[in-house]
Amino acid sequence: MPAAAAEGAIASPLDRPFYFIVVLWGETFRTCFLEFCLASALSPGNIPALDPARRSKFLIATRPDDWAAIGETDMFRLLERYVKPVYIEIPPCPPGVHGCQHMGTGHRQACDMAHRDKAYAVVLTPDSMLSDGSVARLQDLARQGAELVLAPALRFGEEPFFAHLRAMNAVPAERRGGSASPLAITGRQMVFAAVNGFHSETLAYEWDAPGLMAITPAAWWRVPGEDGIVLHSLSWAPLLLDYASVGAHDTSTFDQWTLDGDYLFNNSGGIKRMHVVQDSDEMFLASWGPLAERPIRKTRFPFDKLLAGHFFRQSFYSKFFDPLKRKLFFLPVRWHAKPLNATWAVVEDGAARELDHWLRPLGGPTLSPAEQASDQVFATPNPFIWTLKSLAYGWMYRGRIAYHLGRMIRGDRATGARIMGFVRTFVVGAGSSSGDVGG
């Protein structure tokens, strides 16, 4: 018997399957999945570009009525021509549980299945699209031995994002239901629509935008005269995860958090070859939400320009971001709708200098990015900065503070513990994640 066929042997990267994973329920997300996510995944350079010998699958974790409705569409029948759709039933979302957290129920089952079969997982959301050619590139990277492929994941405003795509005739003006019409959208088309149609959440991450935020998952700079940005991100989507490189599968993240929590970090110990998408021409992932959904505005405060860097550093080293995310943050990403030119290097160098100032502990030695990610030392600001920071945090959270203080005065000890945890994390600076990153 050939060694590759021996019991327990793992098939080579040339023939192991791709498992696409999506979790959804309800008509809104079901329609979005069919018209945009699945339609873009079925463009010529995506799922149809996969080697059929891989016997790939599309795992759809959903409710019975949604699965039945999806199965009646022409888009679903087109999907069946290339990969095998697999139904994973999930329970209804319980009252009081956020939808994003409930998605973990489906992610746990689907990722367990991919881990069991040593597949390459491609995790998508129903409100997302891949640029044409992305899956073909993922297949090339898998053949070259990549075990984890990551792309930045930020939020675009649904209304302006699609308005720009419609103006370019990249998406139809009318709703199509589940008709079998794939969407072949280039990375540059998506980037143009994205950088000119940011959600307020992503607009707030612009480094030079006035105001303060307690938690900041990204920093970006516009490139003058170009439809593009230089991005440093703490938010990443796993566009490819080789489960043959994952030993014991840790799904504890899904108990209280979502896939974009510390799931990848907890399962990255065996990963040796990681590929980060730093150029939108290689592949591009777009995700969006309505402008009126969870709008975000930075808090204006006296001396906010002076405080912004201190706030960013506090956020960067806080417990909200694991060492893997902090390590990847130092890699610049270029989203561009036009060819790159010399201006990009100037903006990129300026961004690196700005970040180097704030993310190196003041008064300490020059640290490598990996050392900065695991080092827990915080520079102690002078009393004036510390006082300003404390006042700024108090102003930002004045409503919540009053509410929780009232509960604490009435004897709620758990509320007191939460307040002290907040103070340690954001005002004093403790509570950051520990650990190091392999690979």
C-alpha positions, -999 to 999 in steps of 0.1 A, spaced: 0 0 0 14 35 -9 24 56 21 -2 83 11 -30 57 13 -19 43 47 -45 45 75 -43 78 93 -22 94 66 -30 130 56 -36 136 19 -13 160 1 -21 197 -4 -28 188 -40 -59 168 -34 -74 177 0 -109 193 -2 -118 229 4 -147 234 28 -165 267 24 -184 277 56 -212 301 62 -237 305 90 -270 323 85 -307 324 93 -337 345 83 -348 359 50 -326 390 50 -293 371 54 -305 342 32 -312 366 3 -280 384 9 -261 351 8 -277 341 -25 -274 374 -43 -239 385 -32 -219 360 -12 -226 329 -31 -229 348 -64 -194 362 -60 -181 328 -48 -193 313 -81 -175 338 -103 -151 321 -128 -120 326 -108 -135 314 -75 -153 281 -68 -154 270 -105 -116 273 -106 -111 246 -80 -98 212 -91 -129 189 -91 -107 161 -78 -106 178 -44 -143 169 -38 -149 201 -20 -180 211 0 -200 241 9 -211 238 45 -243 259 52 -252 261 89 -288 273 90 -324 266 100 -346 240 83 -368 265 66 -338 286 53 -322 254 40 -353 245 21 -357 279 6 -320 280 -5 -323 246 -21 -351 257 -44 -330 284 -61 -311 283 -94 -280 296 -76 -280 266 -54 -283 242 -84 -254 261 -100 -234 255 -68 -241 218 -70 -223 216 -103 -190 224 -86 -191 214 -49 -213 194 -26 -236 215 -5 -239 202 31 -266 211 55 -258 217 92 -289 224 113 -286 251 140 -312 259 167 -331 292 168 -312 322 182 -323 323 219 -338 355 232 -313 380 246 -284 364 227 -266 385 201 -268 371 165 -230 373 161 -225 352 192 -252 327 181 -232 322 148 -206 304 169 -231 275 172 -228 269 135 -191 278 133 -183 252 160 -200 224 141 -187 234 107 -151 239 119 -152 206 138 -162 189 105 -134 206 86 -109 196 113 -121 160 113 -117 158 75 -84 177 74 -99 201 49 -89 237 39 -116 259 54 -128 291 38 -150 310 63 -174 335 49 -203 356 62 -236 359 43 -230 397 40 -196 394 22 -182 391 -13 -149 378 -27 -132 394 -57 -130 373 -88 -99 351 -87 -96 349 -49 -103 312 -47 -79 304 -75 -52 323 -56 -61 304 -24 -57 271 -42 -23 282 -55 -12 291 -20 -25 258 -7 -4 240 -33 26 260 -22 21 249 14 3 279 30 -15 268 62 -33 300 71 -42 329 47 -55 360 63 -71 392 48 -81 424 67 -118 425 76 -133 459 80 -169 472 75 -183 491 46 -215 511 44 -241 491 26 -258 520 8 -227 539 -6 -207 506 -12 -235 492 -35 -242 526 -51 -206 527 -63 -208 491 -75 -240 497 -94 -226 528 -110 -197 506 -124 -223 480 -135 -205 455 -112 -238 445 -96 -273 446 -111 -296 474 -103 -325 451 -95 -328 423 -69 -323 389 -85 -335 365 -59 -317 332 -63 -312 334 -101 -280 317 -113 -261 348 -123 -226 349 -107 -209 382 -99 -174 386 -113 -161 418 -95 -125 427 -96 -105 437 -66 -100 472 -79 -138 476 -84 -144 465 -48 -117 487 -34 -131 518 -52 -166 511 -38 -151 503 -4 -128 533 3 -155 557 -10 -182 540 10 -168 533 45 -192 526 73 -189 551 102 -172 524 122 -143 522 97 -142 559 91 -135 562 129 -103 542 124 -86 568 102 -55 578 122 -58 615 116 -96 617 122 -102 639 153 -117 624 184 -110 594 207 -121 557 208 -115 532 236 -111 502 213 -96 506 179 -92 475 157 -73 493 128 -55 524 117 -54 537 82 -42 566 61 -56 579 27 -31 581 -1 -34 616 -17 -47 616 -53 -55 579 -52 -86 558 -45 -69 538 -18 -55 535 17 -26 522 37 -40 500 64 -27 484 96 -53 460 110 -61 441 142 -92 425 125 -85 396 102 -106 370 83 -93 335 78 -97 330 40 -79 297 43 -72 275 73 -55 242 67 -69 220 94 -42 194 89 -19 218 107 -43 221 137 -37 195 164 -63 195 192 -92 217 180 -99 244 205 -135 257 201 -137 274 235 -139 308 218 -174 300 206 -186 296 242 -188 334 248 -172 350 217 -172 349 179 -149 336 153 -131 369 151 -121 366 188 -91 345 198 -101 313 178 -72 316 153 -47 324 180 -59 294 201 -54 271 171 -23 285 156 3 266 175 11 241 147 9 266 119 43 273 103 35 289 70 12 319 72 3 342 43 -11 377 48 -29 394 19 -11 428 18 -23 439 -17 -59 441 -28 -50 430 -63 -42 395 -49 -76 390 -34 -102 412 -16 -129 404 9 -158 429 12 -182 430 41 -209 456 49 -237 468 70 -264 495 68 -252 529 77 -279 532 104 -268 500 120 -245 506 150 -232 539 139 -200 550 156 -186 585 162 -154 593 179 -157 613 212 -144 648 210 -125 660 241 -100 688 249 -65 678 238 -79 647 219 -51 650 193 -26 648 221 -44 618 237 -52 598 206 -19 580 205 -21 571 242 -56 558 236 -45 537 206 -16 522 225 -39 513 255 -63 496 231 -35 478 212 -21 462 243 -54 455 259 -70 420 264 -92 425 234 -64 417 210 -43 385 212 -6 382 203 -13 369 168 -34 400 159 -7 423 174 20 406 154 1 409 121 -7 446 128 28 457 118 23 444 82 11 473 59 -18 465 36 -25 483 4 -60 487 -8 -59 504 -42 -82 510 -71 -54 523 -93 -19 511 -101 6 517 -72 30 546 -76 58 563 -55 32 581 -34 23 549 -16 58 544 -2 58 579 13 24 573 31 35 538 41 68 552 56 49 579 75 24 555 89 53 532 101 70 561 119 38 571 136 31 536 148 66 530 159 65 560 182 34 548 200 37 511 201 73 510 214 74 513 252 87 548 259 122 548 274 128 511 266 149 494 240 138 491 203 117 460 201 108 438 171 71 435 163 70 400 178 86 413 210 62 442 211 33 417 208 43 397 238 59 424 260 35 436 287 54 467 297 34 500 295 50 533 296 38 553 325 25 587 313 32 618 332 5 629 357 -10 655 333 -16 628 306 -28 603 331 -53 628 345 -65 638 310 -69 601 300 -90 594 331 -112 624 325 -116 615 288 -126 579 297 -150 592 323 -166 615 297 -169 588 271 -186 564 294 -204 588 317 -238 572 311 -226 537 318 -205 547 348 -235 564 365 -256 533 359 -230 508 372 -221 530 402 -257 530 412 -258 493 411 -225 490 430 -238 514 457 -268 491 461 -245 462 468 -239 446 434 -204 432 438 -202 419 403 -207 454 390 -179 466 412 -156 440 398 -165 450 362 -157 487 370 -124 478 385 -116 456 354 -124 485 332 -101 508 352 -73 483 351 -76 478 314 -81 513 301 -70 538 328 -41 520 344 -31 497 315 -32 462 329 -51 432 316 -35 427 282 -33 393 266 -3 371 272 14 345 252 36 343 221 30 335 185 46 305 168 55 303 131 
